[in-house]
Amino acid sequence: MQLGSHDTTFDDRQPTELQARRIFLGTLGGLLEHDRLERRARRVNVVIAELRRRAGDHASEVGRTSRQIELAIADFEAQAASIDVRLQQISRIASVSAGSESLGGLP
């Protein structure tokens, strides 16, 4: 192997987990973006659940929900939807770059 050359071909046998993720996500950048977005989605969903809990508490104390909490929930739900769309785009791009191969349900 020459200095600076990279062998990017994969063996036809069962891919390792790292190879499978590379095939699935296409590039290291795609992998990093996918992982970052998944973490962000989990945090946003935790915030939404907490805001809903607070909205319920406020409604039971005052008799109605807070407009500010409703707006915050709507904002975070929009963020969650946007994240979901981007995760689907990344997965779609990765599946096209990997051909139409199935990797047995790997993330």
C-alpha positions as CSV (number, residue, x, y, z in Angstrom):
1,M,0.0,0.0,0.0
2,Q,1.4,3.4,-0.9
3,L,1.5,6.2,1.6
4,G,-1.7,8.3,1.3
5,S,-3.7,5.7,-0.5
6,H,-6.9,4.4,1.1
7,D,-8.5,1.0,0.4
8,T,-12.2,1.7,0.8
9,T,-13.6,-1.6,-0.6
10,F,-15.5,-3.9,1.7
11,D,-15.3,-7.6,1.9
12,D,-18.4,-9.5,0.6
13,R,-18.6,-11.4,3.8
14,Q,-20.6,-10.2,6.9
15,P,-19.6,-6.6,7.5
16,T,-18.3,-5.5,10.9
17,E,-20.5,-3.1,12.8
18,L,-18.3,-0.1,11.9
19,Q,-18.4,-1.1,8.2
20,A,-22.2,-1.6,8.3
21,R,-22.6,1.8,9.9
22,R,-20.3,3.3,7.2
23,I,-22.4,1.6,4.5
24,F,-25.6,2.7,6.1
25,L,-24.7,6.3,6.7
26,G,-22.3,6.8,3.8
27,T,-19.7,9.0,5.4
28,L,-18.2,9.8,8.7
29,G,-19.9,13.2,8.5
30,G,-23.2,11.5,8.0
31,L,-22.6,9.2,11.0
32,L,-21.7,12.2,13.2
33,E,-24.7,14.2,12.1
34,H,-27.0,11.2,12.6
35,D,-25.7,10.6,16.1
36,R,-25.8,14.3,17.0
37,L,-29.4,14.5,15.8
38,E,-30.5,11.4,17.7
39,R,-29.1,12.8,20.9
40,R,-30.8,16.2,20.2
41,A,-34.1,14.4,19.5
42,R,-34.0,12.6,22.8
43,R,-33.3,15.9,24.7
44,V,-36.1,17.7,22.9
45,N,-38.5,14.9,23.7
46,V,-37.6,15.1,27.4
47,V,-38.2,18.9,27.3
48,I,-41.6,18.4,25.6
49,A,-42.6,15.8,28.3
50,E,-41.6,18.2,31.1
51,L,-43.3,21.2,29.5
52,R,-46.5,19.1,29.2
53,R,-46.2,18.1,32.8
54,R,-45.8,21.8,33.8
55,A,-48.8,22.8,31.6
56,G,-50.9,20.2,33.4
57,D,-49.8,21.5,36.8
58,H,-50.5,25.0,35.7
59,A,-53.9,24.1,34.4
60,S,-54.9,22.3,37.6
61,E,-53.7,25.4,39.7
62,V,-55.1,28.2,37.6
63,G,-57.8,26.4,35.6
64,R,-56.2,26.9,32.2
65,T,-52.9,26.2,30.5
66,S,-50.3,28.9,30.2
67,R,-50.0,30.5,26.7
68,Q,-46.2,30.7,27.1
69,I,-46.0,27.0,27.9
70,E,-48.2,26.1,25.0
71,L,-46.0,28.2,22.7
72,A,-42.9,26.6,24.0
73,I,-44.4,23.1,23.5
74,A,-45.3,24.0,19.9
75,D,-41.8,25.3,19.3
76,F,-40.1,22.2,20.6
77,E,-42.6,20.0,18.7
78,A,-41.6,21.8,15.5
79,Q,-37.9,21.2,16.3
80,A,-38.6,17.5,16.9
81,A,-40.4,17.3,13.6
82,S,-37.5,19.0,11.8
83,I,-35.0,16.7,13.4
84,D,-37.1,13.7,12.4
85,V,-37.2,14.9,8.8
86,R,-33.4,15.4,8.7
87,L,-32.8,11.9,10.2
88,Q,-35.1,10.4,7.5
89,Q,-33.2,12.3,4.8
90,I,-29.8,11.1,6.1
91,S,-31.1,7.5,6.2
92,R,-32.5,7.8,2.7
93,I,-29.2,9.2,1.3
94,A,-27.3,6.5,3.1
95,S,-29.6,3.7,1.7
96,V,-29.1,5.1,-1.8
97,S,-25.3,5.3,-1.4
98,A,-25.3,1.7,-0.1
99,G,-27.4,0.4,-3.0
100,S,-30.5,-1.3,-2.0
101,E,-28.8,-3.7,0.4
102,S,-30.4,-4.4,3.7
103,L,-28.1,-4.6,6.7
104,G,-30.2,-6.7,8.9
105,G,-31.7,-3.9,11.0
106,L,-28.5,-2.1,12.0
107,P,-28.9,1.5,13.0
